[in-house]
Amino acid sequence: MEIEECKQISILDVASRLGISFKQVSSRVYEHPEHDSFRIFSTTNTFKWFSRDIQGDVID
């Protein structure tokens, strides 16, 4: 599978397969229950951990 194909996989699906759950806080934003500054953005298939200034996509 090529990198661009992998980036099309839902980041929420990857988190779920790894046993990590997120709660939906708006129509497009999901939050980690133990780290409220860790967010997943479903429209861009990206994440950001605001308190640590870490961000990326399904591959990062």
C-alpha positions as CSV (number, residue, x, y, z in Angstrom):
1,M,0.0,0.0,0.0
2,E,1.4,3.4,-1.0
3,I,1.6,6.3,1.5
4,E,-1.1,8.3,-0.1
5,E,-3.4,5.3,0.0
6,C,-2.7,4.9,3.7
7,K,-3.5,8.5,4.3
8,Q,-7.0,7.9,3.1
9,I,-7.7,5.5,6.0
10,S,-9.8,7.2,8.7
11,I,-7.6,8.3,11.6
12,L,-10.5,7.5,13.9
13,D,-10.6,3.9,12.5
14,V,-6.8,3.6,13.2
15,A,-7.3,4.9,16.7
16,S,-10.1,2.4,17.3
17,R,-8.1,-0.5,16.0
18,L,-5.4,0.5,18.4
19,G,-7.9,0.5,21.3
20,I,-7.9,4.3,21.7
21,S,-11.4,5.8,22.0
22,F,-12.3,9.4,21.4
23,K,-15.5,11.3,22.3
24,Q,-17.2,13.5,19.7
25,V,-17.3,17.2,20.8
26,S,-18.6,18.7,17.6
27,S,-19.7,17.5,14.2
28,R,-16.1,17.2,13.0
29,V,-13.9,17.2,16.2
30,Y,-13.1,14.4,18.6
31,E,-11.3,14.6,21.9
32,H,-9.3,12.1,23.9
33,P,-11.1,11.4,27.2
34,E,-7.9,11.6,29.3
35,H,-6.2,14.4,27.4
36,D,-8.7,17.1,26.4
37,S,-6.1,19.0,24.4
38,F,-5.6,16.0,22.1
39,R,-8.0,16.4,19.2
40,I,-8.8,14.6,16.0
41,F,-10.3,16.5,13.1
42,S,-12.3,14.2,10.9
43,T,-12.6,16.5,7.9
44,T,-8.9,16.8,7.4
45,N,-8.0,13.3,8.9
46,T,-5.5,15.0,11.2
47,F,-4.7,15.3,14.9
48,K,-3.3,18.0,17.1
49,W,-2.1,17.7,20.7
50,F,-2.3,21.4,21.6
51,S,-0.6,21.2,25.0
52,R,2.5,19.5,23.4
53,D,2.4,21.3,20.0
54,I,2.3,17.9,18.2
55,Q,0.3,17.4,15.1
56,G,0.1,15.1,12.1
57,D,-2.0,12.8,10.0
58,V,-2.9,9.1,10.0
59,I,0.8,8.3,9.1
60,D,2.5,10.6,11.5
